[in-house]
């Protein structure tokens, strides 16, 4: 099942764009932006959106019966698989929604659900530090290009994430 691409230069939050698109009747898609001005993290934390990094949201209808823990695990596994393919080093998952390299955060995932016309939709916001990492007090961060000889392209990562979600939508009960 294909995901429609929505490309932006600058948005407040890709998850907010996904919410708006669902409310407008869009069934599924993937949103990419160059810049977020109000990126969202877990528990109303702000996601620092440094230029050159990857900010996207995937949205699609899911089964009403699928558990939140299964959703979280599926999303973490999809993104971990893509990152591992690129850097081939130890990658850890820090529950509930972070991916770490050498105990440093490289990726955060924010999952939100919305009901519209008796259908349940999942929005998966993904932020990956590709070319730089923010300085966060008491929380070490890193970026993917620290671990590669060849610089990774955020657009190439975006394409791979899109394809992997398209191949795995059935796991979410779509």
C-alpha positions in Angstrom: 0.0 0.0 0.0 1.5 3.3 -1.1 2.0 6.3 1.1 1.4 9.7 -0.5 4.3 12.1 -0.1 3.8 15.6 1.4 6.9 17.7 1.2 7.4 21.0 3.0 10.2 23.5 3.6 9.0 24.6 7.0 6.2 23.6 9.4 5.5 23.9 13.1 5.3 20.1 13.5 5.0 17.2 11.0 2.6 15.5 13.4 0.4 18.6 13.4 0.4 18.5 9.6 -0.6 14.9 9.7 -3.5 15.7 12.1 -4.8 18.3 9.7 -4.5 16.0 6.7 -6.4 13.3 8.4 -9.2 15.8 9.4 -9.3 16.8 5.7 -10.0 13.2 4.8 -6.6 11.9 3.7 -6.2 8.2 4.5 -2.4 7.7 4.6 0.8 9.5 3.8 4.3 10.5 4.8 5.3 14.1 5.5 8.8 15.5 5.2 10.0 18.9 6.1 13.3 20.7 6.0 12.6 22.5 9.2 10.2 22.3 12.2 9.6 25.3 14.4 7.7 23.5 17.2 8.8 19.9 16.9 7.1 17.7 19.5 8.6 15.1 21.8 7.2 12.8 24.5 5.3 14.3 27.4 5.0 17.7 25.7 8.7 18.0 25.5 10.1 20.0 22.5 12.0 18.2 19.8 15.0 20.3 18.8 15.0 20.4 15.0 18.5 21.2 13.9 19.0 22.0 10.1 20.1 19.0 8.1 18.4 16.4 10.2 15.4 14.3 9.3 11.9 15.3 10.4 9.0 13.3 9.2 5.6 11.8 10.1 3.9 8.8 8.7 0.1 8.4 9.1 -2.4 5.7 8.3 -5.4 3.8 9.5 -4.8 1.1 12.0 -6.9 -1.7 13.6 -8.8 -0.5 16.6 -7.7 -3.7 18.4 -3.9 -3.3 18.1 -2.2 -2.6 21.4 -0.1 0.5 22.1 2.9 -1.6 23.1 2.7 -3.5 19.7 2.5 -0.1 17.8 5.5 1.2 19.8 7.6 -1.9 19.2 6.8 -2.1 15.5 7.8 1.6 15.0 11.1 1.2 16.9 12.0 -2.0 15.0 11.4 -0.3 11.6 13.6 2.7 12.4 16.2 0.6 14.1 16.5 -1.7 11.1 17.1 1.3 8.7 19.7 2.9 11.0 21.5 -0.4 11.6 21.7 -1.0 7.8 23.5 2.4 7.5 26.0 2.3 10.4 26.3 -1.4 11.4 27.1 -0.7 15.1 25.4 -1.4 18.3 22.0 0.3 18.5 19.8 0.2 21.6 16.2 1.0 22.2 15.4 3.1 25.2 11.8 2.7 26.1 9.4 4.2 25.4 10.5 5.9 22.2 14.3 6.6 21.7 17.0 4.9 19.7 20.5 5.2 21.0 24.0 4.7 19.6 26.7 4.3 22.3 24.2 5.4 24.9 23.5 8.6 23.1 20.1 9.6 21.6 20.1 9.6 17.8 16.3 9.2 17.2 13.1 10.0 18.9 9.7 8.6 17.9 6.3 10.2 18.9 3.2 8.2 18.3 -0.3 9.7 18.4 -3.7 8.3 17.6 -6.8 10.0 16.3 -10.3 8.8 15.6 -12.2 10.2 12.6 -15.6 8.8 11.5 -15.2 5.7 13.6 -11.7 4.9 12.2 -8.5 4.9 14.2 -5.4 6.5 12.7 -1.8 6.4 13.8 0.6 9.3 13.4 4.3 8.4 13.8 6.6 11.4 14.2 10.2 10.5 13.6 13.2 12.7 14.2 16.6 11.4 13.3 19.9 13.3 13.9 21.6 12.8 10.6 24.2 15.6 10.4 24.2 17.2 13.8 23.0 16.7 17.3 21.4 19.2 19.7 23.0 20.0 23.1 20.6 18.8 25.8 21.5 19.1 29.5 21.8 15.7 31.1 20.9 13.9 27.9 23.8 12.9 25.6 23.0 13.0 21.8 24.7 12.0 18.7 24.2 11.9 14.9 24.4 9.2 12.2 27.2 10.8 10.1 29.5 10.4 13.2 29.5 6.7 12.4 29.9 6.6 8.6 32.6 7.2 6.1 30.1 8.3 3.4 27.8 11.1 4.5 24.2 9.9 4.7 21.5 11.7 2.8 18.3 12.6 4.8 16.4 12.2 1.5 17.7 8.7 1.0 16.8 7.8 4.6 13.3 9.3 4.0 12.8 7.1 0.9 13.9 3.9 2.8 11.6 4.7 5.7 8.7 5.2 3.2 9.4 1.9 1.5 9.7 0.0 4.8 6.5 1.4 6.2 4.7 0.6 2.9 5.9 -3.0 3.1 4.9 -3.3 6.8 1.5 -1.5 7.0 -0.2 -4.9 7.2 1.4 -5.5 10.6 -0.6 -2.5 12.0 -3.8 -4.2 11.0 -4.3 -2.0 7.9 
